[in-house]
Amino acid sequence: MASNHYKTLNEHYPWTANPTVVLAPMRMISTPPLATEVSRAGGFGFLGVGTDVSTFSPMLKEASSILESSLPTSEGVLPIGVGFICWGVDLSVAISVFESAPLKPAAAWLFAPREPKDLISWTEGIRKATNSRTKIWIQVGTVTMALDVVKSCNPDVLVIQGADAGGHGLAQSSSIISLLPECGDALAKEGFGHIPLIAAGGIIDGRGVSAALTLGASAVCMGTRFLAAPETPISNGYKNAVVKASDGGVTTARTTVYDKIRGTIGWPATYNARGVLNQSFWDHGKGMSEEENKRLYEEEMKKGDAGWSDQGRMTTYAGTGVGLVRNTQPAGEIVKEVMRDAKERLKTVGNMF
Amino acid sequence: MASNHYKTLNEHYPWTANPTVVLAPMRMISTPPLATEVSRAGGFGFLGVGTDVSTFSPMLKEASSILESSLPTSEGVLPIGVGFICWGVDLSVAISVFESAPLKPAAAWLFAPREPKDLISWTEGIRKATNSRTKIWIQVGTVTMALDVVKSCNPDVLVIQGADAGGHGLAQSSSIISLLPECGDALAKEGFGHIPLIAAGGIIDGRGVSAALTLGASAVCMGTRFLAAPETPISNGYKNAVVKASDGGVTTARTTVYDKIRGTIGWPATYNARGVLNQSFWDHGKGMSEEENKRLYEEEMKKGDAGWSDQGRMTTYAGTGVGLVRNTQPAGEIVKEVMRDAKERLKTVGNMF
């Protein structure tokens, strides 16, 4: 069995509690009201800049204004992270924001570069611009990617995303149940056992968190669980669809259909996204042309919340654990509940043997 | 969070240790030498009758002759289970073997009926033939299936198989990371919280076992981990391919290609199987006809162990955790090591918080 990866995040991120819950940097979803609530509750909020770098500076300013009055900052570091979908972002623009920010984000989460080598420029650029105050987190989805990335970039943290995750990720991967231990072993064998691993994909509550920790994670990332939170800036139609969905293994799928109808194109060919199956998906399966499917999607947008109905066409990105999200709940409560339940779960199960 | 599912298996299966490791009833692989070693080590061995009911009686006799001298039997029950791929088995033949067996198998594992309702005849038939000495285990892969099965059959145990599992399973499902907790909650809500859940899919070592337990499993099932054991009656070519494979999220896939070239046809349309990618898979992807692919497969069989080479065509069914299987190891040692490591892991992680 592998060496232990229980390097908690607290050393570098002193406001975090254990086990740390990380908010996934969801594009257009992980905005300052949501991300700051997660950090204020002892989690690790991430702002989802995604592919739109023009949102970086305003989101950072908004988050700063919220957090400066409520969380201690140390050494010019803002207790929040920022996530980039690298292929869609002009690095030089991002760097200029890092340079000019009075408080640097505690971490930059790098995901989906056009080419693996692009991560080197990202890592070096951000470290230089922030004097390494912004830590580098890199998301991977295979053992090979994990090894390549640690050797080329020496990141501060690796996010290990499994196939159950909602939204974008690798079209092919395993779940964290086998991916996380194999990454842990492979990294330890190559001398990178000191890098904390964050588990992502299918984790919704204290059970998933405790499972991830036993698999070797130092902390966990959650996205789907936060979708129905009041701080999350998505429509009620989307939130209702998340609360209503169940049995995500068969009611969600990994597909590129939703990217196509929404025009969110440019993803490297190895990526797709998991969302709840809807009429766009079914029609695509029946052979409907992309043009017609897109046209119907754009018509559906006019319906507002009703577009997320059972036979609707509005995209509901969510992971396989969507059935475990059963109500709207403030983000801070989610963080605290999940941490408490994970600790209880570990104690209960540990005491059985 | 759901009610607790920590109903260990020991009450009904007194030879088992905790946490119990169950050998998956792999067709043509889980034979008496392997299955009895698992039971003798405190695990739960299953004989893989699969679709060939003519193997049932001889395997049961062989297992009886091994176990009668080494494990105590109680009330006419043999400390081993037997697994059926229901769509391929004549139930009346299976029943006649159950009826005539001097010692009844401790459990019958029912998988992949032609129609869901067939499970009712199977359950009733086996219970009657064995005076309920043979417990009914039913394998499911979705929350809906789990609910349907408990209502129609009231099984003694449910096996919850996630998408990471090797060999046959549902073409669409999530991993156990979200499937197991959601099944647990749904069953508890409907009054079936007393049924023990066995986690299957992607579990290879103590980390996977401890994760499954925190997710709500009473015990775990492993198949891939046992493939390289000396007691396993597969060729060295297959075993070497298992030991060599890594990064199973991308080097294995769920597919029907291997069924087609091997002529193992008849599976319900919702099933396929996970195996290591090889030349048969790549050629299928390039558009090779089924006939030609099958012909090349049959040619490859003449190569013996060499047919499992990197560019070979012999099928290597295995789960996403195949990269965590790194050597040949006796089945009994595997069981004991995994149980010990799981307990240590739970203790280590539990003590951190």
Contacts between the chains, C-beta under 8 A, distances in Angstrom:
chain1	res1	chain2	res2	distance
A	1	B	205	6.3
A	1	B	206	5.9
A	1	B	207	6.9
A	1	B	341	5.2
A	1	B	345	7.6
A	2	B	207	7.8
A	4	B	348	6.9
A	6	B	348	7.5
A	6	B	349	7.1
A	6	B	352	5.6
A	8	B	352	7.5
A	18	B	352	7.4
A	18	B	353	5.9
A	19	B	353	6.4
A	141	B	249	7.2
A	142	B	247	5.4
A	142	B	249	5.7
A	142	B	250	5.2
A	143	B	246	6.3
A	143	B	247	4.2
A	143	B	249	7.9
A	143	B	323	6.5
A	144	B	247	5.5
A	144	B	250	7.5
A	162	B	175	6.8
A	162	B	177	7.1
A	162	B	249	7.9
A	163	B	163	7.1
A	163	B	175	6.8
A	163	B	249	6.9
A	164	B	174	5.5
A	164	B	175	5.4
A	164	B	177	5.7
A	164	B	178	5.7
A	170	B	249	7.9
A	170	B	250	7.9
A	172	B	249	6.4
A	172	B	250	5.0
A	172	B	253	7.1
A	173	B	249	4.0
A	173	B	250	6.6
A	174	B	164	5.5
A	174	B	175	7.7
A	174	B	202	6.6
A	174	B	248	5.7
A	174	B	249	3.2
A	174	B	252	8.0
A	174	B	320	3.3
A	174	B	321	7.6
A	175	B	162	6.8
A	175	B	163	6.8
A	175	B	164	5.4
A	175	B	174	7.6
A	175	B	175	3.1
A	175	B	176	7.6
A	175	B	177	5.5
A	175	B	202	6.1
A	175	B	320	7.1
A	176	B	175	7.6
A	176	B	177	6.1
A	177	B	162	7.1
A	177	B	164	5.7
A	177	B	175	5.5
A	177	B	176	6.1
A	177	B	177	5.8
A	177	B	201	7.1
A	177	B	202	3.8
A	177	B	203	6.7
A	177	B	208	5.9
A	177	B	211	6.3
A	177	B	212	8.0
A	177	B	320	7.8
A	177	B	321	7.4
A	178	B	164	5.7
A	178	B	202	4.1
A	178	B	203	7.9
A	178	B	204	6.5
A	178	B	208	7.0
A	178	B	248	6.2
A	178	B	249	7.4
A	178	B	319	7.1
A	178	B	320	4.5
A	178	B	321	3.6
A	178	B	323	7.4
A	178	B	324	6.5
A	179	B	249	5.7
A	179	B	320	7.3
A	180	B	207	7.8
A	181	B	204	7.3
A	181	B	205	6.7
A	181	B	207	4.6
A	181	B	208	6.8
A	181	B	321	7.8
A	181	B	324	6.0
A	182	B	246	7.2
A	182	B	247	7.1
A	182	B	248	7.6
A	182	B	321	7.3
A	182	B	323	4.7
A	182	B	324	5.5
A	185	B	324	7.2
A	186	B	246	7.8
A	201	B	177	7.1
A	202	B	174	6.5
A	202	B	175	6.1
A	202	B	177	3.8
A	202	B	178	4.1
A	203	B	177	6.7
A	203	B	178	7.9
A	204	B	178	6.5
A	204	B	181	7.3
A	205	B	1	6.3
A	205	B	181	6.7
A	206	B	1	5.9
A	207	B	1	6.9
A	207	B	2	7.8
A	207	B	180	7.9
A	207	B	181	4.6
A	207	B	214	5.9
A	207	B	215	5.1
A	207	B	216	6.2
A	208	B	177	5.9
A	208	B	178	7.0
A	208	B	181	6.8
A	208	B	215	7.2
A	210	B	211	8.0
A	210	B	214	4.0
A	210	B	349	7.5
A	211	B	177	6.3
A	211	B	211	3.8
A	211	B	212	7.5
A	211	B	214	4.8
A	211	B	215	5.0
A	212	B	211	7.5
A	213	B	349	5.0
A	213	B	352	7.8
A	214	B	207	5.9
A	214	B	210	4.0
A	214	B	211	4.8
A	214	B	214	6.1
A	214	B	345	5.3
A	214	B	346	6.6
A	214	B	349	5.2
A	215	B	207	5.1
A	215	B	208	7.2
A	215	B	211	5.0
A	216	B	207	6.2
A	246	B	143	6.3
A	246	B	182	7.1
A	246	B	186	7.8
A	247	B	142	5.4
A	247	B	143	4.2
A	247	B	144	5.5
A	247	B	182	7.1
A	248	B	174	5.7
A	248	B	178	6.2
A	248	B	182	7.6
A	249	B	141	7.2
A	249	B	142	5.7
A	249	B	143	7.9
A	249	B	162	7.9
A	249	B	163	6.9
A	249	B	170	7.8
A	249	B	172	6.5
A	249	B	173	4.0
A	249	B	174	3.2
A	249	B	178	7.4
A	249	B	179	5.7
A	250	B	142	5.2
A	250	B	144	7.5
A	250	B	170	7.8
A	250	B	172	5.0
A	250	B	173	6.6
A	252	B	174	8.0
A	253	B	172	7.1
A	319	B	178	7.1
A	320	B	174	3.3
A	320	B	175	7.1
A	320	B	177	7.8
A	320	B	178	4.5
A	320	B	179	7.3
A	321	B	174	7.6
A	321	B	177	7.4
A	321	B	178	3.5
A	321	B	181	7.8
A	321	B	182	7.3
A	323	B	143	6.5
A	323	B	178	7.4
A	323	B	182	4.7
A	324	B	178	6.5
A	324	B	181	6.0
A	324	B	182	5.5
A	324	B	185	7.2
A	341	B	1	5.2
A	342	B	353	7.5
A	343	B	353	4.5
A	344	B	1	8.0
A	345	B	1	7.5
A	345	B	214	5.3
A	346	B	214	6.6
A	346	B	346	7.0
A	346	B	349	5.8
A	346	B	350	4.2
A	346	B	353	6.3
A	347	B	350	5.7
A	348	B	4	6.9
A	348	B	6	7.4
A	349	B	6	7.1
A	349	B	210	7.5
A	349	B	213	5.0
A	349	B	214	5.2
A	349	B	346	5.8
A	349	B	350	7.6
A	350	B	346	4.2
A	350	B	347	5.7
A	350	B	349	7.7
A	350	B	350	3.5
A	352	B	6	5.6
A	352	B	8	7.5
A	352	B	18	7.4
A	352	B	213	7.8
A	353	B	18	6.0
A	353	B	19	6.4
A	353	B	342	7.5
A	353	B	343	4.5
A	353	B	346	6.3
